[in-house]
Amino acid sequence: MKTWFQRAERTVSQCSRLLLAALLLFLSAALGQAQVEPAAIRPFKVHVPDQVLIGLAETKWPDQLPGTTWEYGADIKKVKELAEYWQNGYDWRAQEAKINRFDQFTTEIDGQQIYFIHQRSPRPDAIPLMLIHGWPGSVVEFLALIEPLTHPKDSHSPAFHVIIPSLPGFGFSGPTATRGWGPKRMAKALVVLMDRLGYSKYGIQGGDWGSLIARDMAYQAPARVIGLHLNLLTADPPNPQAIAQMSDSERKRFSYFDREESSFFFLQAAEPQTLAYALNDSPVGWLAWMVGKFQLLTDNNGDFLTAVDRDTFLTDVTLYWVTDTVGSAMRIYREHRLTGEDAVPSPRLETPVGYADFPREVAVPPFRWITPTYNVVQRTEMPKGGHFAALEQPDLLVDDIRKFFDEVMAR
């Protein structure tokens, strides 16, 4: 007896190959036999189901001591203000449409879905450039950079093909399902992504965890990475005397991890699963956690919304919430600790580095500690800005990226 597939093949024998392939794929899926090639790159559009966009009406608010604001953590006045707007004024669908203006895809690498924006420039001389976020950031950080990087107004300025991945465990890349997704493993996956896109030479920009991942990509693929533009650099004291030799201003910038405000880093590195129960269960709990971090890490005048746009901030918050990656994203802290990736000194990296030093960045080592490890060919002391450089000062960041890669390509 002829099989269903054989009868279908005879029926469509006069159709084009493309139509036949589509029909066979449909039939295979109907039989539960569809095989998706892991290396395939699949188009993606953002659409969150209505039922996921949960309201905040049932929030059980904690008390706050009279006369206090930020002394004990996220100020209840600010959290209530944002929660009310998040529920009644914020428009996720409008933000969804903004993201969907760009070309988006997913692919599978090392058993993990990787979501990414891939916006090509019309310029034939465009430089492939990957932009890598950290925590609590996302691809949303870089949306304002895409147009000026892909379509510079000045024809003499370099143009870029922009690739913006969601890190494994973050956003539309979805939760990780295996252990070990620290920065080095993420770097390996992103090197594969750039290979899969056909880019043999490319630059990388990163801050926060994105800085470490970019560095690891350059270690792993030195012949491919033409330059790193980083707005955070880490470096340990080169010798026991180095701490004592710091100036007061250097000590203040480097002492972040000795201060109480860095406690979230150690908590997320120790017990991300425990913390996830609370933050993944309560939209306001998650909102408050994010409010505290943006208040702490931005260059603001007492209110972080003077440094970042309210709707953009809430889109970042919502992106974690609707993708169920609140907990999995925090695991990068624990994985980094468990894998001991920084247990041994890093060898010197010869890849050219452009360093954008924003004044309110955290845990900044003295520059003389950086140069033994990094080949810094451009250092820019920015006049303003904090940890979320792409959100706070996009124009300054874009100009510095252009300047750096213009010089790199001229070498």
Disulfide bonds with the S-S distance in Angstrom:
none
